[in-house]
Amino acid sequence: MSYPPPYFLFDVGATKSRFAASHDGVHFDEPEVVITPKTFPEGIELIVTMARKLAGEHIGAVAGGIPGPLNSEKTRVINAPNLPDWNEKPLKDMIAQRLSAPVLLENDTALVGLGEAVAGSGVDYGIVAYLTISTGVNGVRIVDKKIDKSAMGFEIGHMILDVNHANYPGDFESMVSGDALHKRYSISPKDISDSRIWEEETRLVAAGIHNIICFWSPEVVIVGGAVSQKLQSELISKYLGTTLTIYKHIPQVKMSSLTSFGGIHGALHFIKSA
């Protein structure tokens, strides 16, 4: 059986990037993971190199996620805090020109959440709230297996939980992200073993999820990202049981099930739904 030209899929994260090709439009090959370049020219060269390596010279279409909000045309990232050199650069046009293929761009967290909704922990739900806690923090609302409409994109890591900054500076991201933990305790989150630290982290994450549920009214909340691997959904639900009293039933909280490749799953579904 012959297939049309393959899809090239990517998920550029603040720290690591993931790449894969789909030759049948249903499955994708084993993704490759590399460190994300900090400069835009190096980033473009990496994307092109991986595309040629994994998908070949003739590519049917390209879809991928980028950290930070995109412009309304979804052609460039406008404010990626961890990749400032990528900001306001013609990302979509340069990829399309170099690979001679149509390109779809979306926020990286949005595609990971979409992946969880179509192939992971949210597959049985119509309204999914996805929260990622990694180097940074963000989330997305998925409705009927589609990224929900928004005027400017979703940036829930920037919601304010401690208005007076009495206990923690800044926003949700500056309270619970991997970067925040590293700055607070001078150690990588993966090396933190003190249960008291993770209990406090869980309490803070639950406070953010409380707000997410009030804002988005989901059927399920899925928590992913590297930092989330140290959290327990049961303990998050326990905290919510004491704070989220406006609702009779609290949405289920589940951990992500697609490990590091939710964005690739999401990119594949995104490109097929375009």
N, C-alpha and C positions, 0 to 999 in steps of 0.2 A: 504494500500500500504506500502510495506517495503522499506526502504532506506538503502544504504550502511552506514558504520560508519561515524559519523559526522566530519566536518571540525572544527578545532579550529583556531580562528583568533585573532590576537592581534596587537596593535599599541602602542609601548612603546615610549612615548614622554619624553622630558627633565624634565617636571614637573608632568604630569599625564599620566597614561597608561589606555588603553581601551581594553576590552576583550569580545569576543562573540563566539557563536557556530552556525554553519549552519547544520541543520539536513536534508535538502533536496537539498543542493547545489545551491539553488536559493535565498533564503532569510536567514537572520540570526536573532537570538533571540535578545531581548533587551540587549544591551551591558552594562557591568559593568565598572565603572570608579574608579580608585584608584590612590593614590600618588605613583609615580615611586620611587622605592628604589635606593639609591645612590650606594650601594655596589653590586657587581656582584652576590655573593652567595644569597643575599636576593632577587635579581631580578629573579634568576633561580627558587627559591622556590615559588615566587609569580606566575610566569608563570605556573609552574606545578600545583600549588594549584588551580588556576583559570581554567586550562584545565580540571582537574578532576571534579571540581564543575559544569562547564558549558557543557562539552562534554562527561563526563563519562570516563570509564576505557578503552574503545575501540575507538580509534580515527583514522580516515581514513588518514588524513594529517593535517599539521600545516603550516600556513603562517603568517608572521608578519613583521612589520617595526621597525627599530631601528634608533635613531638619529645619524648622523655622517656618513662619508664614510665607506664602507665595503671593505674588501679585494677582489681581483679579483675572488676568488672562491665563494664569498658570504657566507662565513661561520662564520665571526666574524667582529665586528666593529673595525676599526683601530684608529679612533681619534674622540671620542665623547666629545666635550669640556665640556658639562654639566654633563656627566656621565663618568669621567675618569677611575673609577675603572672597568668599563665594557670593556675598551680597550684591544684588543689582547687576549681576553678570548675565549675559544672554545664554543661559544654560540650555534651554530647550532648542534654540536655534542652532547652537554649536554642535549639540549631539546629533540633531537631524542632518545637519550639513556633513558632518564627518562620517555618519553611518548610512546616509541616503535612505532614511526610513522615517516614518511618522513617529512622533514622540509624545507621550503623555506623562505629565509630572503631577505629583501630589505631595502633600506633607507626609513625612515618613511615618509618624505615629498613626495618621489616618489610614494608611495602607496596612499597617500591622493590625489595627483594630478591625479593618475589613477582612483581613485574613482570618482572624479569630472568629469572626461572625460567619464566614462561609466554610471554614475547614477546621475550626478549633473548638474552644470551649463555649462559643456562642452559637453553634450551628442550629440548636433547637429553639432559638429565641428570635422574636421579631424586632425587638428594640434592645440594642446592646450598647452599654457604656463601657468603653475601654480606657484604662488608665495605665500608663507606663511610668515606672520609676527606675531610672537608669542614671546616666550622667546628668541628665535633666529630667523634667517631669512634663508630661502632656497627656492628652486624651482625645477621644473622638466619640461621637454618637453615630451609631449605625442603625438605620431603619430599613427593614425589609431587604437586607443584604446590600444596601447602598449607603455611601457616606452621606450623612445628612447635610442638607443645604446650609450654607452660612454666608455671611457677608464678607468676613475677613479671615475665616479659618478658626480653628479651635486652639486656644492657648490656656488651658485650665491650670497649668503650672503657675500662672501669674495671678490667680485669685488670692485675695488677702484673707488670712485666717486670724492673725493677731493684729488688730487694728492699731493698737498703741505700741506694738513692738516691745511689749513688756518682757516677754520670755524669749522670743526668736525674732531676728531681723528679717524684714522683707516679706516675700510671698510664700506660697505653698512650696514652690520649687526650692527656695532657699532654706526651707525647713526640713525636707525629706529626701532630696535628691542625693545621688552618689557624691557629687561634688560637695554638697552641704555637709554630709557626714564626714567626708575626708577633712574638710576645713575645721570642723568642730572637734574631731577626736584625733587628728593628725595621723590617721591610719586609713588604709584602703578599706572600704566597706566589706569586701570579701574576707578580710582578715579580722573583722570585729567579732569577738566571741562572747562578749559580756551580754548576758540575757537581759539585763536591765536596759541596755541601750536599745535592743530590739523591741522590748516592750513599749518603750517611749516612742520609737519609730512607728510601731503599729498603731498606737493611740493617735498620733498625728496624722497618719495615713487615713485612719478611720474618720477623722474630722473632715478631711478633704472629700472622702467618699460620701459622707453625710450631705455635703453641699451638692455634689454631683447628682446624687439621687433626687434632691429637691429641685435642681435645675432641669434635669433631663428625663426624669420619671422612667427609668429603664426597667426592663424585665430582669436583667442580670447585669452585674458589674464584673468585668474581667480585669484582673490586675496582672500586669506583666512587667518586663524589664529586669535587668540584672539584680537590682537591689531587692526586688520583690521575692526573690528566691529565699530570702531569710525571713519572710513574713508568713503568717498562718491565716488563712481565710476564716477559720472558725473564730479566732480571736478578734479579727476585724468585725465579724458579725456580732460578736458579744458586745463590743463597744457600741455598735450601731443600735443594738437593742436597748441601750440605756439613754441614747440621745435622740434617735429618730422616732419620736413618739407620735408624730402627726399622722403617720400611716398605720393602718391595722396590720398590714403585711409588709415586711422588709424584703426588697429584692435579694435574690441569692448573690453571694459574692464568691467568685470562682477564680482560681489562678489560671493563667494562660497555659495552653497545652502545645503550642507550636514552637516552643523553645526560641531559638534565634532566627527562625525563618518565616515568622508571620508576615513580614513585609513582602517577601517573595510570593507567598500565597495570595496576599492582597493584590499585588501588582498583576498577577496572572488573571485574577477575576476582574480587575479593573480594566485591563486591556480587552478582555472578551466582552465586557459590558458596554464598551464605548460605542 
